[in-house]
Amino acid sequence: MHALIFALAAHAAWTPDPTAPRETVPAEYRWKLGDLYPDAAAWEADRKRVLGRLDELDGCRGSLGEPRELERCLGLVTELRVAVNRLALYANLAEAVAMTDPEAARRATLGRDLVGELSRRTDFLRVEIPRIPERRLERAYRRQPGLAPYRVMIGEIRRRGDHVLGEEAERVLGLLGDNLWATVDLNEIVAPPEAAFQGMIADLDLPTIHDEQGAEVQLTLSNYGRWRASSDREVRREAVQGLFGTLRKNQHVFAATLAGQAQTDVALARARGYDTAIEAYLDREDVDVAVVENLVDTVEGHLDALHRYVALRKKVLGLDEVHFYDMYVPLVPDLDRRIPYDEARLVVEAALAPLGEEYGQVLAEGMDPKNGWVDVYPHADKLSGAFCASAWGAHPYVLLNHQDRLYDTSTLAHEFGHAMHAWLSMQDQPPATASASTFLAETASTVNEALLLDYLLADAKTDEERMFLLNERLEQIKGTIYRQTMLTAFEWQVHRFVEEGTPITAELLDETWRGLVSRYYGPDYVLDEDDGMEWAYIPHLYYKYYVYTYATGLSSGLALARRVREGGPEARDAYLAMLRAGSSRPPLDLLRSAGVDMATPEPIETALGVFEDTLAELEVLVEMRQERARGGEPEAPTP
């Protein structure tokens, strides 16, 4: 498998081109939305059918105290949720590959509107279910076995019953876009401020820059990551300053948009009797605010290692100063790391073999582009980045922007962690408990990333390869634990500004971001004039306290990957059982069942210990390489 990773083998079937029209990408590398609906006309017909069925819910109001009616109505609600989620999934996926197509945008809006309408039409559930006396509910469970699939749903509604308002107030909050009772991931519900953000990003007028040969190229959000990591410092500087400078020109509208999102979050939380927005959004997941406080406090207590890493970058790259545009260039830039997609999926299959034969078979099927799960390559008008989305009863869908880098192989493993989590959960759980908690959303993805890096490190044949991969591990932890915790701190502070009555301006956000970056990256890091605008293009800041799950996810993921790797079939099966459990138990309990307790500092400290150990090994290898360059013969490091 080594040759597949580091040698340039067969030519890829398609050379990635972020500026190419979608129709030029071979059809087999585009996902198959026909598995959801044959075409847009069929989607529209089903939308009208489902919209017409919403009136059936009116017959459920005021009847939930009767066991048979409770079962009937929860069955109807679940059936409609499955149908609406499928409609929204199709529309969102179609828009993601045609970002400036007005028809795709119209369907996506209609899909989101339908999600919101269903939420509003089912607000009576959270009003009536908490009012059912406990004894009557227990009798209903005994007499009406068909209620069993809805027991968790009922329990969750009753757990949050103190934050339910009267029927009229619930109706009004629904009309205003309340998302605290949404039954889909909040990052799939595009609130008006996020829709405005997406429009601004789609219309962002980025400049042309120069590649390593001096030729002009159009900077896009799809190719930005590539140019930001260029070995040519001038290329990466021009790319970063091109993006940040463009964001600066639009700073006030970006600031007003993010402020609008935070103000909405705080208003919805206060309307339901929560003191803070973070308390409201974490309670939705049955996670205490202390878990996020523990994350931020633990990470910020271990910033010395991150400062050492910045200093190592300065040393290895031979720089007088480290800037943002120096933070993504590989420290070992001379490896041939080109991995076309069809090779990348073979690497991922091999790396995830410890998860067992059944997992591997479904993984291979999903990653094979001819099966329609994945949209592989970048093209014009395609959403940047990567994501996985699913709806009960359909296979998951994965959007990539694969450009043949090792980073893209890691992204493939990450997104198929999401896909396999969704798939396994849907095989074992009914629709009511098939969706995993947001708190666990990033666990499976980061387990996959950890296993991939373990596999690649074990396969490294030279010090140069090992150095490169050690740096990849440092980058993974830097980007997923340190950076996402920094984003969490920023998001938390923005909401605090609203809660304290502090006006949010572009200048305040710039100052806040710069302060966090300076504290996290330390004395060897130099901030440039527009670095304080980086927050403005990060979509996750609109996802309502989602980014912390990346950090908790990798912390738990590293621990779970170690257990899978070293604990044998029992540890693997406990992990897979957690994935299959969906949301049938509280997320912290599910993690504990697999052997990890995120209510304590231990998993985070363990993950940061991996960072420190990896950094120490890389520092030794760097010193050996520099000693060789000076003509010495250093001792080999202790294994």
C-alpha positions as CSV (number, residue, x, y, z in Angstrom):
1,M,0.0,0.0,0.0
2,H,3.0,2.3,0.5
3,A,3.3,2.8,-3.3
4,L,-0.3,3.9,-3.4
5,I,0.4,6.6,-0.8
6,F,3.6,8.3,-1.7
7,A,4.4,7.4,-5.3
8,L,2.8,8.9,-8.4
9,A,1.1,5.9,-9.9
10,A,-1.6,5.7,-12.5
11,H,-3.1,8.9,-13.8
12,A,-6.3,10.0,-12.2
13,A,-9.4,9.7,-14.3
14,W,-10.0,13.4,-13.9
15,T,-7.6,16.3,-13.2
16,P,-9.3,18.5,-10.5
17,D,-10.1,22.0,-11.9
18,P,-12.1,24.3,-9.5
19,T,-13.0,26.5,-12.5
20,A,-14.4,23.8,-14.8
21,P,-18.1,23.6,-15.5
22,R,-19.9,20.8,-13.6
23,E,-20.9,19.0,-16.8
24,T,-17.2,18.4,-17.7
25,V,-16.7,16.3,-14.6
26,P,-17.2,12.7,-15.5
27,A,-20.7,11.5,-14.4
28,E,-19.4,8.7,-12.2
29,Y,-17.7,11.3,-9.9
30,R,-21.0,13.1,-9.3
31,W,-23.5,12.0,-6.7
32,K,-26.8,10.5,-7.8
33,L,-29.6,12.6,-6.6
34,G,-31.9,10.3,-8.6
35,D,-31.7,7.9,-5.6
36,L,-33.8,10.5,-3.8
37,Y,-36.0,11.8,-6.6
38,P,-35.9,11.1,-10.4
39,D,-35.9,14.8,-11.1
40,A,-36.9,18.2,-9.9
41,A,-40.5,17.7,-11.1
42,A,-40.9,14.6,-9.0
43,W,-39.4,16.5,-6.0
44,E,-42.0,19.3,-6.6
45,A,-44.8,16.9,-6.8
46,D,-43.8,15.2,-3.5
47,R,-43.4,18.6,-1.8
48,K,-46.9,19.5,-2.7
49,R,-48.1,16.1,-1.5
50,V,-46.4,16.4,1.8
51,L,-47.4,20.0,2.3
52,G,-51.0,18.9,1.8
53,R,-50.7,16.2,4.5
54,L,-49.6,18.7,7.1
55,D,-53.3,19.5,7.8
56,E,-53.6,15.9,9.2
57,L,-51.7,17.1,12.2
58,D,-54.6,19.4,13.2
59,G,-56.5,16.3,14.3
60,C,-53.9,15.5,16.9
61,R,-54.1,18.7,18.9
62,G,-55.6,18.2,22.3
63,S,-55.7,14.4,22.0
64,L,-52.3,13.2,23.2
65,G,-53.5,12.3,26.7
66,E,-55.2,9.2,25.2
67,P,-52.6,6.4,24.5
68,R,-53.9,5.3,21.1
69,E,-54.0,8.8,19.9
70,L,-50.5,9.5,21.3
71,E,-49.2,6.5,19.3
72,R,-51.1,7.5,16.1
73,C,-50.0,11.1,16.2
74,L,-46.3,10.3,17.0
75,G,-46.4,7.9,14.1
76,L,-47.8,10.6,11.8
77,V,-45.3,13.2,13.0
78,T,-42.4,10.7,12.4
79,E,-43.7,9.8,8.9
80,L,-43.9,13.5,7.9
81,R,-40.5,14.3,9.4
82,V,-38.9,11.5,7.3
83,A,-40.6,12.8,4.1
84,V,-39.7,16.5,4.8
85,N,-36.1,15.6,5.6
86,R,-35.8,13.8,2.3
87,L,-37.2,16.7,0.5
88,A,-34.9,19.2,2.2
89,L,-31.9,16.9,1.6
90,Y,-32.4,16.7,-2.1
91,A,-32.9,20.5,-2.4
92,N,-29.8,21.3,-0.3
93,L,-27.6,18.8,-2.2
94,A,-28.7,20.2,-5.5
95,E,-28.0,23.8,-4.4
96,A,-24.5,22.8,-3.1
97,V,-23.3,22.0,-6.6
98,A,-25.1,24.9,-8.3
99,M,-24.5,27.8,-5.9
100,T,-25.6,30.6,-8.3
101,D,-28.5,28.7,-9.9
102,P,-31.7,30.6,-8.9
103,E,-33.9,27.5,-9.4
104,A,-31.7,25.4,-7.1
105,A,-31.8,28.3,-4.6
106,R,-35.6,28.5,-4.8
107,R,-36.0,24.7,-4.2
108,A,-33.6,24.9,-1.3
109,T,-35.6,27.7,0.2
110,L,-38.8,25.8,-0.3
111,G,-37.2,22.8,1.4
112,R,-36.1,24.8,4.4
113,D,-39.5,26.5,4.6
114,L,-41.1,23.0,4.7
115,V,-38.8,22.0,7.6
116,G,-39.8,25.1,9.4
117,E,-43.5,24.7,8.7
118,L,-43.5,21.1,10.0
119,S,-41.7,22.3,13.1
120,R,-44.4,24.9,13.7
121,R,-47.3,22.5,13.0
122,T,-45.9,20.1,15.6
123,D,-45.4,22.6,18.4
124,F,-48.3,21.1,20.2
125,L,-46.1,18.1,21.1
126,R,-43.9,20.0,23.4
127,V,-46.9,21.7,24.9
128,E,-49.1,18.7,25.5
129,I,-46.6,15.9,26.3
130,P,-45.1,17.4,29.4
131,R,-48.7,17.8,30.8
132,I,-49.4,14.1,30.7
133,P,-49.2,12.8,34.4
134,E,-46.3,10.4,34.9
135,R,-48.6,7.6,36.1
136,R,-50.8,7.9,33.1
137,L,-47.8,7.8,30.7
138,E,-46.4,4.7,32.4
139,R,-49.8,3.0,32.0
140,A,-49.8,4.0,28.3
141,Y,-46.4,2.4,27.7
142,R,-47.7,-0.9,29.2
143,R,-51.0,-0.8,27.3
144,Q,-49.8,0.5,24.0
145,P,-46.6,-1.4,22.9
146,G,-46.5,0.7,19.7
147,L,-45.3,3.6,21.8
148,A,-41.9,2.0,22.4
149,P,-40.1,3.6,19.4
150,Y,-41.2,7.0,20.7
151,R,-40.2,6.6,24.3
152,V,-36.9,8.5,23.9
153,M,-38.7,11.3,22.0
154,I,-41.3,11.6,24.7
155,G,-38.6,11.5,27.5
156,E,-36.6,14.3,25.7
157,I,-39.6,16.5,25.4
158,R,-40.5,16.0,29.1
159,R,-36.9,16.6,30.2
160,R,-37.1,20.1,28.7
161,G,-40.6,20.8,29.7
162,D,-39.8,23.7,32.0
163,H,-38.7,25.6,28.9
164,V,-41.9,25.1,27.0
165,L,-44.3,28.1,26.8
166,G,-48.0,28.2,26.2
167,E,-49.5,27.2,22.9
168,E,-49.8,30.7,21.5
169,A,-46.3,31.7,22.5
170,E,-45.0,28.5,20.9
171,R,-46.8,29.3,17.7
172,V,-45.3,32.8,17.7
173,L,-41.8,31.5,18.3
174,G,-42.2,29.1,15.5
175,L,-43.2,31.9,13.2
176,L,-40.0,33.7,14.2
177,G,-37.8,30.8,13.3
178,D,-37.3,29.1,16.7
179,N,-34.8,26.3,16.2
180,L,-34.3,25.1,19.7
181,W,-36.8,22.3,19.2
182,A,-35.7,21.4,15.6
183,T,-35.5,17.7,14.9
184,V,-32.7,17.9,12.4
185,D,-29.1,19.1,12.8
186,L,-29.1,22.9,13.2
187,N,-26.4,23.1,10.5
188,E,-29.0,21.8,8.1
189,I,-31.4,24.6,9.0
190,V,-30.3,27.8,7.3
191,A,-31.6,30.8,9.3
192,P,-32.0,34.1,7.5
193,P,-28.6,35.5,8.8
194,E,-26.8,32.3,7.5
195,A,-28.6,32.6,4.2
196,A,-27.4,36.2,3.9
197,F,-23.9,35.0,4.8
198,Q,-24.1,32.3,2.0
199,G,-25.2,34.9,-0.5
200,M,-22.3,37.2,0.4
201,I,-19.8,34.3,0.1
202,A,-21.2,33.3,-3.2
203,D,-20.8,36.8,-4.5
204,L,-17.4,37.4,-3.0
205,D,-15.3,39.1,-5.6
206,L,-11.9,37.5,-5.0
207,P,-8.8,38.7,-6.9
208,T,-6.5,36.9,-9.3
209,I,-3.2,35.9,-7.8
210,H,0.0,34.4,-9.2
211,D,1.0,30.8,-9.1
212,E,4.5,29.4,-8.5
213,Q,5.4,30.1,-12.2
214,G,4.1,33.6,-12.0
215,A,1.0,33.0,-14.1
216,E,-2.2,34.7,-13.1
217,V,-4.9,32.4,-11.6
218,Q,-8.3,33.2,-10.2
219,L,-8.5,32.8,-6.4
220,T,-11.6,30.9,-5.3
221,L,-12.7,29.5,-2.0
222,S,-12.3,26.1,-3.5
223,N,-8.6,26.6,-4.4
224,Y,-7.8,28.9,-1.6
225,G,-6.5,26.0,0.6
226,R,-4.2,24.8,-2.1
227,W,-2.6,28.3,-2.6
228,R,-2.5,28.9,1.2
229,A,-0.3,25.8,1.5
230,S,2.1,26.6,-1.4
231,S,5.8,26.1,-0.8
232,D,6.3,29.5,-2.4
233,R,5.8,32.1,0.4
234,E,4.8,34.8,-2.0
235,V,2.1,32.7,-3.5
236,R,0.6,31.8,-0.1
237,R,0.9,35.4,1.2
238,E,-0.9,36.7,-1.9
239,A,-3.7,34.1,-1.5
240,V,-4.3,34.9,2.2
241,Q,-4.1,38.6,1.8
242,G,-6.4,38.3,-1.3
243,L,-9.1,36.6,0.7
244,F,-8.7,38.6,4.0
245,G,-8.4,41.9,2.1
246,T,-11.6,41.1,0.3
247,L,-13.3,40.2,3.5
248,R,-12.1,43.6,5.0
249,K,-13.9,45.5,2.2
250,N,-17.1,43.8,3.3
251,Q,-16.4,43.9,7.0
252,H,-19.5,45.8,8.1
253,V,-22.0,43.6,6.4
254,F,-20.3,40.4,7.6
255,A,-20.3,41.9,11.2
256,A,-23.9,42.8,11.0
257,T,-24.8,39.4,9.7
258,L,-23.0,37.5,12.5
259,A,-24.4,39.9,15.1
260,G,-27.9,39.2,13.7
261,Q,-27.4,35.5,14.2
262,A,-26.1,35.9,17.7
263,Q,-29.0,38.2,18.6
264,T,-31.5,35.7,17.3
265,D,-29.9,32.9,19.3
266,V,-30.0,35.0,22.5
267,A,-33.5,36.1,22.0
268,L,-34.8,32.5,21.4
269,A,-32.9,31.3,24.5
270,R,-34.2,34.1,26.7
271,A,-37.8,33.6,25.5
272,R,-37.6,30.0,26.8
273,G,-36.2,31.1,30.2
274,Y,-32.5,30.2,29.7
275,D,-29.9,32.6,31.1
276,T,-27.6,32.3,28.1
277,A,-27.7,31.0,24.5
278,I,-25.0,28.4,25.1
279,E,-27.1,26.9,27.9
280,A,-30.1,26.7,25.6
281,Y,-28.3,25.1,22.7
282,L,-26.4,22.6,24.8
283,D,-29.5,21.6,26.7
284,R,-31.0,20.7,23.4
285,E,-28.3,18.0,23.2
286,D,-28.5,17.1,26.9
287,V,-25.0,18.4,27.5
288,D,-24.1,20.6,30.4
289,V,-22.3,23.9,29.8
290,A,-19.6,22.6,32.2
291,V,-18.5,20.2,29.4
292,V,-17.6,23.2,27.1
293,E,-16.1,25.1,30.0
294,N,-14.0,22.1,30.7
295,L,-12.9,21.9,27.1
296,V,-11.9,25.6,26.9
297,D,-10.2,25.6,30.3
298,T,-8.2,22.4,29.6
299,V,-7.1,23.5,26.2
300,E,-6.1,27.0,27.3
301,G,-4.1,25.4,30.1
302,H,-2.0,23.6,27.5
303,L,-1.1,26.4,25.0
304,D,2.6,26.1,25.7
305,A,2.8,23.1,23.3
306,L,1.1,25.0,20.6
307,H,3.6,27.9,21.1
308,R,6.4,25.4,20.7
309,Y,4.9,24.2,17.5
310,V,4.8,27.7,16.1
311,A,8.4,28.2,17.1
312,L,9.3,24.9,15.4
313,R,7.6,26.1,12.2
314,K,9.7,29.3,12.4
315,K,12.9,27.1,12.8
316,V,12.1,24.6,10.1
317,L,11.0,27.1,7.5
318,G,13.9,29.4,8.2
319,L,11.7,32.4,8.9
320,D,12.3,35.6,10.8
321,E,8.6,35.8,11.6
322,V,5.7,33.4,11.4
323,H,2.5,34.8,9.8
324,F,-0.9,33.2,9.2
325,Y,0.2,32.3,5.6
326,D,3.1,30.3,7.1
327,M,0.8,28.0,9.2
328,Y,-0.4,25.7,6.5
329,V,2.6,25.0,4.3
330,P,3.9,21.4,5.1
331,L,7.2,21.4,7.0
332,V,8.4,18.6,4.7
333,P,7.3,20.0,1.3
334,D,9.4,17.8,-0.9
335,L,7.4,14.6,-0.6
336,D,5.3,13.5,-3.6
337,R,1.9,13.4,-1.9
338,R,-0.4,13.3,-4.9
339,I,-3.2,10.8,-4.3
340,P,-5.9,10.7,-6.9
341,Y,-9.3,9.9,-5.6
342,D,-9.4,6.2,-6.7
343,E,-6.1,5.6,-4.8
344,A,-7.3,7.6,-1.8
345,R,-10.3,5.4,-1.2
346,L,-8.1,2.3,-1.2
347,V,-5.8,3.9,1.4
348,V,-8.9,4.8,3.5
349,E,-10.2,1.2,3.2
350,A,-6.9,-0.2,4.4
351,A,-6.5,2.3,7.2
352,L,-10.0,1.5,8.6
353,A,-9.7,-2.2,8.5
354,P,-9.5,-2.4,12.4
355,L,-13.2,-1.5,12.4
356,G,-14.1,-4.9,11.0
357,E,-15.3,-6.6,7.8
358,E,-18.9,-5.4,7.8
359,Y,-17.8,-1.8,8.3
360,G,-15.2,-2.1,5.5
361,Q,-17.7,-3.6,3.0
362,V,-20.2,-0.7,3.4
363,L,-17.4,1.8,3.5
364,A,-16.0,0.5,0.1
365,E,-19.5,0.6,-1.4
366,G,-20.1,4.2,-0.3
367,M,-16.7,5.5,-1.4
368,D,-17.0,3.9,-4.9
369,P,-18.2,6.9,-6.9
370,K,-20.3,4.8,-9.3
371,N,-22.7,4.1,-6.4
372,G,-23.7,7.7,-6.1
373,W,-22.9,8.5,-2.5
374,V,-20.2,11.0,-3.2
375,D,-19.6,14.1,-5.3
376,V,-15.8,14.0,-5.7
377,Y,-14.3,16.9,-7.5
378,P,-14.4,20.8,-7.3
379,H,-15.9,22.7,-10.1
380,A,-17.3,26.2,-10.8
381,D,-20.4,27.0,-8.7
382,K,-19.8,24.2,-6.2
383,L,-19.9,24.8,-2.5
384,S,-16.3,24.8,-1.0
385,G,-15.2,22.4,1.7
386,A,-16.8,19.1,2.5
387,F,-19.8,17.7,4.3
388,C,-21.9,14.6,4.8
389,A,-25.7,14.8,4.9
390,S,-28.3,12.1,5.2
391,A,-32.0,11.4,5.7
392,W,-33.6,8.3,7.1
393,G,-34.3,5.7,4.5
394,A,-31.7,6.9,2.0
395,H,-27.9,6.3,1.8
396,P,-25.8,9.2,3.1
397,Y,-24.4,11.8,0.7
398,V,-20.8,13.1,0.8
399,L,-19.6,16.4,-0.8
400,L,-15.9,16.6,-1.4
401,N,-13.6,19.0,-3.3
402,H,-10.9,16.4,-3.9
403,Q,-7.6,17.9,-5.3
404,D,-5.3,14.9,-4.9
405,R,-3.6,16.0,-1.7
406,L,-3.1,13.9,1.4
407,Y,-5.4,16.5,3.1
408,D,-8.1,15.4,0.7
409,T,-7.5,11.7,1.7
410,S,-7.9,12.7,5.3
411,T,-11.1,14.6,4.4
412,L,-12.4,11.5,2.7
413,A,-11.8,9.4,5.8
414,H,-13.4,12.2,8.0
415,E,-16.6,12.6,5.9
416,F,-17.1,8.8,5.6
417,G,-16.9,8.6,9.4
418,H,-20.1,10.8,9.3
419,A,-21.5,8.6,6.6
420,M,-20.9,5.3,8.3
421,H,-22.2,6.7,11.6
422,A,-25.5,7.6,9.8
423,W,-25.6,4.3,8.0
424,L,-25.1,2.1,11.0
425,S,-27.5,4.1,13.1
426,M,-30.2,3.9,10.4
427,Q,-29.7,0.1,10.2
428,D,-30.4,-0.4,13.9
429,Q,-32.7,2.5,15.0
430,P,-36.2,3.6,14.0
431,P,-36.5,7.1,12.6
432,A,-37.2,8.7,16.0
433,T,-33.7,7.8,17.4
434,A,-31.7,7.3,14.2
435,S,-30.0,10.8,14.2
436,A,-27.0,11.1,16.4
437,S,-26.7,13.9,18.9
438,T,-24.7,16.9,17.7
439,F,-22.3,16.2,20.6
440,L,-21.4,12.9,19.0
441,A,-21.5,14.2,15.4
442,E,-17.7,14.6,15.1
443,T,-16.6,11.5,17.0
444,A,-16.8,8.9,14.2
445,S,-15.2,11.3,11.7
446,T,-12.2,11.9,14.0
447,V,-11.8,8.3,14.9
448,N,-11.4,7.7,11.1
449,E,-8.8,10.5,10.8
450,A,-6.8,9.1,13.8
451,L,-6.8,5.5,12.4
452,L,-5.7,6.9,9.0
453,L,-2.7,8.7,10.4
454,D,-1.8,5.7,12.6
455,Y,-1.8,3.6,9.4
456,L,0.3,6.0,7.4
457,L,2.8,6.5,10.2
458,A,3.2,2.7,10.5
459,D,3.9,2.6,6.8
460,A,6.5,5.4,6.7
461,K,9.8,4.2,5.2
462,T,12.0,7.2,5.8
463,D,12.6,9.9,8.3
464,E,11.3,12.4,5.8
465,E,8.0,10.6,5.4
466,R,7.7,10.2,9.1
467,M,8.3,13.9,9.7
468,F,5.7,14.8,7.2
469,L,3.1,12.5,8.8
470,L,4.0,13.6,12.3
471,N,3.4,17.1,11.2
472,E,0.0,16.0,9.8
473,R,-0.9,14.7,13.2
474,L,0.2,18.0,14.8
475,E,-1.9,19.8,12.2
476,Q,-4.9,17.6,12.9
477,I,-4.8,18.3,16.6
478,K,-3.9,22.0,16.1
479,G,-6.8,22.4,13.6
480,T,-9.4,20.3,15.4
481,I,-8.7,20.7,19.1
482,Y,-6.8,24.0,19.5
483,R,-8.4,25.9,16.6
484,Q,-12.0,24.7,17.1
485,T,-11.7,25.5,20.8
486,M,-10.5,28.9,19.8
487,L,-13.6,29.2,17.5
488,T,-15.7,28.0,20.4
489,A,-14.3,30.8,22.6
490,F,-14.9,33.3,19.9
491,E,-18.5,32.2,19.3
492,W,-19.2,32.2,23.0
493,Q,-17.8,35.7,23.4
494,V,-19.9,37.0,20.5
495,H,-23.0,35.7,22.2
496,R,-21.8,37.2,25.5
497,F,-21.5,40.6,23.9
498,V,-25.2,40.4,23.0
499,E,-26.1,39.1,26.4
500,E,-24.3,42.0,28.1
501,G,-25.7,44.6,25.7
502,T,-22.4,45.4,24.0
503,P,-22.9,46.6,20.4
504,I,-21.2,44.3,18.0
505,T,-19.2,46.1,15.4
506,A,-16.6,45.0,12.8
507,E,-13.9,46.6,14.9
508,L,-15.0,44.7,18.0
509,L,-15.0,41.4,16.2
510,D,-11.6,42.2,14.7
511,E,-10.2,43.0,18.1
512,T,-11.7,39.8,19.7
513,W,-10.4,37.5,17.0
514,R,-6.9,39.0,17.0
515,G,-6.7,38.7,20.8
516,L,-7.6,35.0,20.7
517,V,-5.2,34.3,17.8
518,S,-2.4,36.1,19.7
519,R,-3.0,34.2,22.9
520,Y,-3.3,30.8,21.2
521,Y,-0.4,31.0,18.9
522,G,2.1,32.8,21.2
523,P,5.1,35.1,20.9
524,D,6.5,33.8,17.7
525,Y,3.4,34.6,15.7
526,V,2.9,37.9,13.9
527,L,-0.5,39.3,13.1
528,D,-1.0,41.1,9.8
529,E,-3.4,44.0,9.2
530,D,-6.3,42.0,7.9
531,D,-5.9,38.8,10.0
532,G,-8.6,39.9,12.3
533,M,-11.1,39.3,9.4
534,E,-10.6,35.6,9.2
535,W,-13.7,34.9,11.2
536,A,-15.9,36.4,8.5
537,Y,-15.8,33.5,6.1
538,I,-16.2,30.6,8.6
539,P,-19.7,29.2,8.1
540,H,-19.6,27.1,11.3
541,L,-20.0,30.3,13.3
542,Y,-23.6,30.2,12.1
543,Y,-24.2,26.6,13.3
544,K,-25.3,27.5,16.9
545,Y,-22.6,26.1,19.1
546,Y,-21.4,23.3,16.8
547,V,-17.7,23.9,16.6
548,Y,-16.9,22.7,20.1
549,T,-18.0,19.2,18.9
550,Y,-14.9,19.0,16.6
551,A,-12.6,19.5,19.6
552,T,-14.5,17.1,21.9
553,G,-14.9,14.8,18.9
554,L,-11.2,14.5,18.2
555,S,-10.4,14.2,22.0
556,S,-12.8,11.3,22.3
557,G,-11.9,10.1,18.8
558,L,-8.2,9.7,19.7
559,A,-9.1,7.8,22.8
560,L,-11.6,5.5,20.9
561,A,-9.1,4.9,18.1
562,R,-6.5,3.8,20.6
563,R,-9.1,1.5,22.2
564,V,-10.1,0.0,18.8
565,R,-6.5,-0.5,17.8
566,E,-5.3,-2.0,21.1
567,G,-8.4,-3.4,22.7
568,G,-9.3,-6.1,20.3
569,P,-12.8,-7.1,19.1
570,E,-14.5,-6.2,22.4
571,A,-13.4,-2.5,22.2
572,R,-14.2,-2.3,18.5
573,D,-17.7,-3.8,19.1
574,A,-18.3,-1.4,22.0
575,Y,-17.4,1.5,19.6
576,L,-19.6,0.3,16.8
577,A,-22.5,-0.3,19.2
578,M,-22.2,3.3,20.2
579,L,-22.5,4.3,16.5
580,R,-25.5,2.0,16.0
581,A,-27.2,3.5,19.1
582,G,-28.0,6.8,17.3
583,S,-29.7,9.0,19.9
584,S,-31.3,6.2,21.9
585,R,-29.4,7.3,25.0
586,P,-27.8,10.6,26.2
587,P,-24.6,11.3,24.3
588,L,-22.3,11.4,27.3
589,D,-23.7,8.0,28.4
590,L,-23.1,6.6,25.0
591,L,-19.5,7.7,25.0
592,R,-19.0,6.2,28.5
593,S,-20.4,2.9,27.2
594,A,-17.5,2.9,24.7
595,G,-14.9,3.8,27.4
596,V,-14.6,7.6,27.3
597,D,-15.8,10.3,29.7
598,M,-15.9,13.8,28.2
599,A,-17.2,15.3,31.5
600,T,-13.6,15.1,32.7
601,P,-10.3,16.7,31.5
602,E,-8.7,13.3,31.0
603,P,-9.6,12.7,27.3
604,I,-8.6,16.2,26.3
605,E,-5.4,16.0,28.3
606,T,-4.6,12.7,26.7
607,A,-5.2,14.1,23.2
608,L,-3.0,17.1,24.0
609,G,-0.4,14.7,25.4
610,V,-0.4,13.0,22.0
611,F,0.3,16.5,20.5
612,E,3.2,17.0,22.9
613,D,4.7,13.5,22.3
614,T,4.4,14.0,18.5
615,L,5.9,17.4,18.7
616,A,8.8,16.1,20.8
617,E,9.5,13.4,18.2
618,L,9.3,15.8,15.3
619,E,11.7,18.2,17.1
620,V,14.3,15.4,17.4
621,L,13.9,14.5,13.8
622,V,14.3,18.1,12.7
623,E,17.4,18.5,14.8
624,M,18.8,15.3,13.2
625,R,18.1,16.6,9.7
626,Q,19.7,19.9,10.4
627,E,22.7,18.2,12.0
628,R,23.1,16.1,8.8
629,A,22.9,19.3,6.7
630,R,25.8,20.7,8.8
631,G,27.8,17.6,8.1
632,G,27.5,15.8,11.4
633,E,26.3,12.3,12.2
634,P,23.7,12.5,15.0
635,E,22.6,9.5,16.9
636,A,19.3,7.9,15.9
637,P,16.5,8.7,18.3
638,T,15.3,6.1,20.7
639,P,12.2,4.3,19.2
